[in-house]
Amino acid sequence: MPAPDPVADVIVVGGGSSGCVVAARLSANPDRAVLLIEAGPGSSDPGPLGLLPVGPRSDVAATYPVELRPGRSTTISRGRVLGGSGAVNGGYFIRGTESDFRSWPQMWSYSQVLPYFRKLETDRAGDPRWHGDDGPMPVTRIGREDMHPVSSAFLDACEAEGFGYAADLNEPNADGAGPVPLNAVAGRRISTASAYLEPSLARPNLRVRTGIVARRVVFDGVQAVGVEVEIAGERRLLRARQVVLCAGAIGTAHLLMHSGIGPAQHLSALGLPVVSDRPGVGRDFGDHPEVTLAYRPHLRVPRDEHTAVLEAVLETDGIEIRPYTAPFAEIIPGVLDADPRLGVALMRPDSRGELTLRSSDPADPPVIRYRYLTSAADRAAMRSGLDLARGLLTSAAFGRVAAEPRAGSPTEPFENLGTSLHLSGTCRMGSEADRDAVVDDRCRVIGVDGVLVADTSVMPVVTSRGPHATAVMIAERVSALIEGGTSPTHDAQGSGRV
Ligand SMILES: Cc1cc2nc3c(=O)[nH]c(=O)nc-3n(C[C@H](O)[C@H](O)[C@H](O)COP(=O)(O)OP(=O)(O)OC[C@H]3O[C@@H](n4cnc5c(N)ncnc54)[C@H](O)[C@@H]3O)c2cc1C
């Protein structure tokens, strides 16, 4: 009997920051039928920049239980909606630095990725050597004169302390204090769902299905033949010649393990069949730990929902200091913290986390252990970041808007430990000789055929800046690699190309 027709040439799993880009770019070729499946709802409204709709009752975010460090557990959110985490985030759209890409494979050196950073954006304020002026994502900055008083007092304090002014934090190795580049227009966040996907929706070769959860990739031997999904309680196989996983750093690692790709011992212990033993799936992920300092404001400064959560930052020596423009209670519905805060984040941490499966049921969330501040170097770096932040808080310039840190300082120095929600690198790219690499430098899953990953999972090391702009760049580059077509056989079994 002949094999049934595929439902698509390519299935893109996950319509988040990266998935919307991949679906839009791949469907620009009218000869390729693309199906995008997204677990969350569709959304055409990017939402005001100053509100993060990720609180406990959100219908556009998923929450996961995590352990930040031994004895310190919490929950984290990811966007679960077209546009993904980029549709619910802070709108801080900053590139990885030139030096970040030195630890990526040669094909992803800064000179190789720069054309894709330029292609994805319209940033007319920046130097044209580094910036694009006709890409889908608008990048803007708030003028110093229009900033919230907390942001401008913070920049003045940084300058008074001797830090340089960085007018464009998206220049290759920009450091210092400056305005945050934002993927926003007139106080509204622009996600890749609005910038890339919506303009492509009229194409007859692109279908988008929302509210559908992928359970696993299905293989015939090592060849992917499609994706198993659950629709209205019924399991179905959606067939395709190629599957591109864009389910995010949590979702993609989770899906790969449920598809039989991961540490063989772990999968076998749960009774899951092993298709390819890849010990690196879920291992050594990175994120940016953040400790916040509460302070006493002199006055309540009016802010509306279109005011960016962060308008300015200081980048120095692997530390990012974040003067939030409002207490978290005003930013995230359902959160109770009413203190204004300065965030101190480690942007090049040593400590690495691990994601494993909780059970053989794909509906169960994974186990996520960050192991934050487990390295002595990270604890020392965080202490010096907190000292620096206290110095800025007590400076004359910041004193215009606030007094010193709130009395009754935490007894434990890292008491207010949280995460930047930048989890990346659960399926890192590397050479095929590297046992811990999960994808090769073209982002093809090693050891099988027909599956690629194009999202923040593939970062070899989390960038030393927020990952959103880099997620879009990865999606642009992987789409171009797929469109470029042929690539040599890459796995030990000698099987064909993706
Ligand atoms: C609240 C918040 C604030 C943040 N702020 C910033 C910021 O200001 N700047 C910055 O640079 N970064 C920020 N980040 C991080 C940044 O947004 C993410 O790193 C980035 O968007 C991740 O892109 P992605 O494509 O890898 O995954 P996502 O954008 O998370 O997309 C994954 C998509 O896959 C879908 N999916 C998952 N599993 C399945 C499945 N089994 N079947 C079908 N669909 C599935 C999800 O619903 C989701 O839509 C923030 C993140 C959060 C959550």
The ligand as an SDF file (V2000), in Angstrom:
LIG
                    3D

 53 58  0  0  0  0  0  0  0  0999 V2000
    7.9990   36.9730   31.4540 C   0  0  0  0  0  0  0  0  0  0  0  0
    9.2200   36.9220   30.5730 C   0  0  0  0  0  0  0  0  0  0  0  0
    9.9720   38.0930   30.3920 C   0  0  0  0  0  0  0  0  0  0  0  0
   11.1070   38.0720   29.5820 C   0  0  0  0  0  0  0  0  0  0  0  0
   11.7300   39.2430   29.2820 N   0  0  0  0  0  0  0  0  0  0  0  0
   12.6990   39.2610   28.3350 C   0  0  0  0  0  0  0  0  0  0  0  0
   13.2330   40.4910   27.8460 C   0  0  0  0  0  0  0  0  0  0  0  0
   12.7740   41.5950   28.1950 O   0  0  0  0  0  0  0  0  0  0  0  0
   14.2590   40.4390   26.9460 N   0  0  0  0  0  0  0  0  0  0  0  0
   14.7700   39.2480   26.4850 C   0  0  0  0  0  0  0  0  0  0  0  0
   15.7110   39.2540   25.6870 O   0  0  0  0  0  0  0  0  0  0  0  0
   14.2340   38.0780   26.8990 N   0  0  0  0  0  0  0  0  0  0  0  0
   13.1980   38.0640   27.7640 C   0  0  0  0  0  0  0  0  0  0  0  0
   12.6180   36.8740   28.1190 N   0  0  0  0  0  0  0  0  0  0  0  0
   13.1160   35.6440   27.4750 C   0  0  0  0  0  0  0  0  0  0  0  0
   12.6970   35.5580   26.0010 C   0  0  0  0  0  0  0  0  0  0  0  0
   11.3990   36.0720   25.8130 O   0  0  0  0  0  0  0  0  0  0  0  0
   12.7640   34.0850   25.5770 C   0  0  0  0  0  0  0  0  0  0  0  0
   14.0680   33.6000   25.8260 O   0  0  0  0  0  0  0  0  0  0  0  0
   12.4620   33.8740   24.1040 C   0  0  0  0  0  0  0  0  0  0  0  0
   11.2540   34.5140   23.7610 O   0  0  0  0  0  0  0  0  0  0  0  0
   12.3810   32.3790   23.8450 C   0  0  0  0  0  0  0  0  0  0  0  0
   12.0920   32.1490   22.4990 O   0  0  0  0  0  0  0  0  0  0  0  0
   11.8340   30.6510   21.9860 P   0  0  0  0  0  0  0  0  0  0  0  0
   11.3910   30.7620   20.5840 O   0  0  0  0  0  0  0  0  0  0  0  0
   13.0160   29.8200   22.3180 O   0  0  0  0  0  0  0  0  0  0  0  0
   10.6440   30.0870   22.8980 O   0  0  0  0  0  0  0  0  0  0  0  0
    9.1650   30.6750   23.1740 P   0  0  0  0  0  0  0  0  0  0  0  0
    9.0570   32.0710   22.6630 O   0  0  0  0  0  0  0  0  0  0  0  0
    8.8960   30.4450   24.6150 O   0  0  0  0  0  0  0  0  0  0  0  0
    8.2460   29.7850   22.2730 O   0  0  0  0  0  0  0  0  0  0  0  0
    7.9350   28.4470   22.5010 C   0  0  0  0  0  0  0  0  0  0  0  0
    6.5150   28.2100   21.9950 C   0  0  0  0  0  0  0  0  0  0  0  0
    6.3140   26.8200   21.8350 O   0  0  0  0  0  0  0  0  0  0  0  0
    5.0350   26.4730   22.3230 C   0  0  0  0  0  0  0  0  0  0  0  0
    5.1050   25.0720   22.7310 N   0  0  0  0  0  0  0  0  0  0  0  0
    5.8640   24.5490   23.7360 C   0  0  0  0  0  0  0  0  0  0  0  0
    5.6840   23.2220   23.8020 N   0  0  0  0  0  0  0  0  0  0  0  0
    4.8010   22.9040   22.8220 C   0  0  0  0  0  0  0  0  0  0  0  0
    4.2210   21.6670   22.3960 C   0  0  0  0  0  0  0  0  0  0  0  0
    4.5310   20.5020   22.9790 N   0  0  0  0  0  0  0  0  0  0  0  0
    3.3330   21.6920   21.3570 N   0  0  0  0  0  0  0  0  0  0  0  0
    3.0190   22.8670   20.7420 C   0  0  0  0  0  0  0  0  0  0  0  0
    3.5380   24.0640   21.1170 N   0  0  0  0  0  0  0  0  0  0  0  0
    4.4250   24.0720   22.1390 C   0  0  0  0  0  0  0  0  0  0  0  0
    4.8080   27.4390   23.4860 C   0  0  0  0  0  0  0  0  0  0  0  0
    3.4320   27.5670   23.7850 O   0  0  0  0  0  0  0  0  0  0  0  0
    5.4420   28.7130   22.9460 C   0  0  0  0  0  0  0  0  0  0  0  0
    4.5240   29.5230   22.2410 O   0  0  0  0  0  0  0  0  0  0  0  0
   11.5070   36.8520   28.9530 C   0  0  0  0  0  0  0  0  0  0  0  0
   10.7590   35.6830   29.1620 C   0  0  0  0  0  0  0  0  0  0  0  0
    9.6250   35.7060   29.9360 C   0  0  0  0  0  0  0  0  0  0  0  0
    8.8210   34.4410   30.0970 C   0  0  0  0  0  0  0  0  0  0  0  0
  1  2  1  0
  2  3  1  0
  2 52  2  0
  3  4  2  0
  4  5  1  0
  4 50  1  0
  5  6  2  0
  6  7  1  0
  6 13  1  0
  7  8  2  0
  7  9  1  0
  9 10  1  0
 10 11  2  0
 10 12  1  0
 12 13  2  0
 13 14  1  0
 14 15  1  0
 14 50  1  0
 15 16  1  0
 16 17  1  0
 16 18  1  0
 18 19  1  0
 18 20  1  0
 20 21  1  0
 20 22  1  0
 22 23  1  0
 23 24  1  0
 24 25  2  0
 24 26  1  0
 24 27  1  0
 27 28  1  0
 28 29  2  0
 28 30  1  0
 28 31  1  0
 31 32  1  0
 32 33  1  0
 33 34  1  0
 33 48  1  0
 34 35  1  0
 35 36  1  0
 35 46  1  0
 36 37  1  0
 36 45  1  0
 37 38  2  0
 38 39  1  0
 39 40  1  0
 39 45  2  0
 40 41  1  0
 40 42  2  0
 42 43  1  0
 43 44  2  0
 44 45  1  0
 46 47  1  0
 46 48  1  0
 48 49  1  0
 50 51  2  0
 51 52  1  0
 52 53  1  0
M  END
$$$$
